[in-house]
Amino acid sequence: MKKVLYILMLFAFSIDVTAQYTVVRRNSKTAQPSKTITPNSKSARNTSTPSKHKTRKVPDHAVDLGLPFGTLWADRNLGASSESDYGNYFAYGDITPEKYIGDSDEKNYPNKNIVRTKMDAATHYWGGRWHMPTRAQAKELVRSCKWKETKIGNKFGYRITGPNGNSIFLPSAGFMMFGRGQTTPDYCDQGSRGDYWCGEVNLKETEANAYEIYFATDGHSWHYVTDGWKWVYCPIRPVWN
């Protein structure tokens, strides 16, 4: 009888140890912090900062703002060396920056959407899944993020913070244009406004203006998506998705 009781005690002890070991393994696995990209990072370095958002591998210069569409925004303008650098200016549908195309005649510019086409400068220069933002992606950036006027060094602009706390900086780069019959460009409103191309046109308009992100750094916190003349040269902030 004593032998039977001893065997039963050993069996119960082994079950208890196994159960404890299983609980420890399960808890140690779920306690691992998720990996997120750091704000404005120049590469896809990971941190151990916990995040409730689904994580994924991201390319260099991409920032995950935790947006509903899952769009990643670049940490700098196309052609820029840093987040506050203005970068290059492009006419709508042209992949050569600061290139004189001709006077402000609509026939010189595409009357169609150019996202991920050979006329998409972001796709042309950065490749992969980089492209100019669509109108919907631009609206999401405006509506889903917090915009705050600020400056980096002597560059005014907006710090745009996403739902997950990560952010990008859009400098007030203004725009560039060629006057009629003028082949030397004028740079306008640098430091006071921002005009960033989307890759879509407003087909409801007779002249099919192209959509852009517009904002002003004059204390009024204006930032919205509108449309503008395609012959005006604007910066491009690439997106990845």
C-alpha positions in Angstrom: 0.0 0.0 0.0 2.8 2.4 0.9 4.4 1.6 -2.4 1.3 2.5 -4.4 0.9 5.8 -2.5 4.5 6.6 -3.3 4.0 6.0 -7.0 0.9 8.2 -7.0 2.8 11.0 -5.3 5.6 10.9 -7.8 3.1 10.9 -10.7 1.2 14.0 -9.3 4.5 15.8 -8.8 5.6 15.2 -12.4 2.3 16.6 -13.7 2.7 19.7 -11.5 6.3 20.4 -12.7 5.2 19.9 -16.4 2.4 22.4 -16.0 4.6 25.0 -14.4 7.2 24.5 -17.2 4.5 25.0 -19.8 3.2 28.2 -18.2 6.7 29.6 -18.0 7.4 28.9 -21.6 4.1 30.5 -22.8 4.6 33.6 -20.7 8.2 34.1 -21.8 7.1 34.0 -25.4 4.3 36.5 -25.2 6.4 38.9 -23.0 8.7 39.7 -25.9 8.2 43.3 -27.0 7.2 44.0 -30.5 9.6 45.7 -32.9 8.9 49.1 -34.4 10.9 51.5 -36.5 12.2 54.6 -34.7 10.8 58.0 -35.8 12.7 59.6 -38.7 15.3 56.8 -38.8 17.6 56.5 -41.8 17.3 52.8 -41.9 15.1 50.0 -40.8 16.7 49.6 -37.4 14.4 48.0 -34.8 13.9 49.0 -31.2 12.3 47.1 -28.3 9.6 49.8 -27.8 6.2 48.0 -27.4 3.6 48.9 -30.0 0.0 47.8 -30.4 0.3 48.1 -34.2 1.2 45.3 -36.4 4.9 45.4 -37.3 6.7 44.5 -40.5 9.9 45.0 -42.3 10.3 48.4 -43.7 12.9 49.9 -46.2 15.5 52.5 -45.5 14.1 56.1 -45.0 10.5 54.8 -44.4 8.6 55.7 -41.2 5.6 53.7 -40.0 3.1 56.2 -38.6 0.6 53.6 -37.6 -1.9 54.8 -40.3 -5.1 52.8 -41.0 -4.1 52.2 -44.7 -0.7 50.9 -43.6 1.1 53.5 -45.8 4.7 54.2 -44.8 5.9 57.8 -45.5 9.5 58.7 -46.3 11.5 60.6 -43.8 12.7 63.1 -46.4 11.8 64.7 -49.7 12.8 63.3 -53.0 16.4 64.5 -53.7 16.9 65.7 -50.1 19.9 64.8 -47.8 18.0 65.1 -44.5 14.4 65.5 -43.2 14.6 69.3 -43.3 16.3 69.6 -46.7 13.9 70.9 -49.4 15.1 68.4 -52.0 14.2 68.7 -55.7 11.2 70.4 -57.4 9.2 68.6 -60.1 6.5 69.6 -62.5 3.6 67.2 -62.5 4.4 64.1 -64.5 8.1 65.0 -65.2 10.9 63.0 -63.7 13.7 65.5 -64.3 13.9 68.1 -61.5 14.0 71.8 -62.2 13.7 71.2 -65.9 12.2 73.8 -68.1 9.4 72.2 -70.0 7.7 75.2 -71.6 5.3 77.9 -70.8 2.3 77.2 -68.6 0.4 75.3 -71.2 -1.7 72.3 -70.1 -0.8 70.2 -73.1 2.8 70.0 -71.8 1.6 68.0 -68.8 -0.2 64.6 -68.4 -3.9 64.8 -67.9 -4.1 61.5 -66.0 -3.0 59.8 -62.8 0.7 58.9 -62.8 1.1 56.8 -59.6 3.5 53.9 -60.3 3.9 54.8 -63.9 7.1 55.9 -65.8 6.1 59.5 -65.0 6.2 58.8 -61.2 9.4 60.5 -60.0 9.4 58.6 -56.7 9.2 55.2 -58.4 11.8 56.3 -61.0 14.4 57.3 -58.5 13.8 55.1 -55.4 12.3 52.0 -57.1 10.7 49.1 -55.3 7.3 49.9 -53.9 8.0 53.6 -53.5 5.7 56.0 -55.3 4.0 59.4 -55.2 1.1 59.5 -52.7 -2.4 59.1 -54.0 -5.1 61.6 -53.0 -6.5 59.1 -50.5 -3.1 58.6 -48.8 -2.5 62.4 -48.6 -5.9 62.8 -47.0 -5.1 60.1 -44.5 -1.9 61.9 -43.5 -3.9 65.1 -43.0 -6.8 63.6 -41.1 -5.2 60.8 -39.0 -2.1 62.6 -37.8 -1.4 65.5 -35.5 0.2 68.5 -37.2 2.3 71.0 -35.3 4.2 74.0 -36.6 7.9 73.8 -35.7 11.3 74.3 -37.2 14.6 72.4 -37.5 17.5 74.7 -37.5 16.3 77.6 -39.7 13.8 75.5 -41.7 10.1 76.0 -40.8 7.6 73.2 -41.4 5.3 70.8 -39.6 6.1 67.9 -37.3 3.5 65.3 -38.3 2.8 62.6 -35.6 1.0 59.4 -36.4 -1.4 57.4 -34.2 1.6 55.2 -32.9 3.7 58.2 -31.9 6.2 58.1 -34.8 6.6 61.3 -36.8 8.0 62.9 -40.0 8.9 66.5 -40.7 7.6 68.3 -43.8 9.6 71.5 -44.4 7.9 74.6 -45.8 9.7 74.3 -49.1 7.4 76.5 -51.1 7.4 75.9 -54.9 9.3 76.8 -58.0 8.0 78.2 -61.3 9.1 79.5 -64.6 7.6 82.8 -65.7 6.2 83.1 -69.3 9.2 83.1 -71.6 11.6 82.7 -68.7 14.0 79.8 -68.5 15.5 80.8 -65.1 13.3 79.6 -62.3 11.9 81.5 -59.4 11.6 79.9 -56.0 8.6 81.1 -54.1 7.3 81.1 -50.5 10.1 79.1 -49.1 9.8 79.1 -45.3 6.1 80.0 -45.3 4.2 77.3 -47.2 4.4 73.8 -48.5 3.1 72.3 -51.7 3.7 68.5 -52.1 2.5 66.7 -55.2 0.2 63.7 -55.2 0.2 61.5 -58.3 -3.4 62.0 -59.3 -5.4 64.7 -61.1 -8.7 66.2 -60.5 -10.7 65.1 -63.5 -13.7 67.1 -62.4 -11.9 70.3 -63.4 -11.7 71.4 -67.0 -7.9 71.9 -66.9 -7.4 68.8 -64.7 -5.3 70.3 -62.0 -3.2 67.8 -60.0 -3.8 67.1 -56.3 -1.3 68.3 -53.7 -0.8 68.5 -49.9 -0.9 72.2 -49.1 0.0 73.9 -45.8 1.1 77.3 -44.4 3.4 78.1 -41.5 1.9 81.4 -40.5 0.3 80.5 -37.2 -3.1 79.5 -38.7 -2.3 75.7 -39.0 -3.6 75.3 -42.5 -3.1 71.9 -43.9 -5.3 70.1 -46.4 -5.4 68.4 -49.7 -6.3 70.6 -52.7 -5.4 70.8 -56.4 -3.0 73.1 -58.2 -1.6 74.0 -61.5 0.5 71.2 -63.0 3.1 73.6 -64.4 4.1 74.6 -60.9 7.2 72.7 -59.6 6.7 71.1 -56.2 8.6 68.8 -53.9 7.6 65.1 -53.6 7.4 63.1 -50.4 7.5 59.4 -51.4 5.3 56.7 -49.8 5.7 53.0 -49.6 2.9 50.4 -49.6 
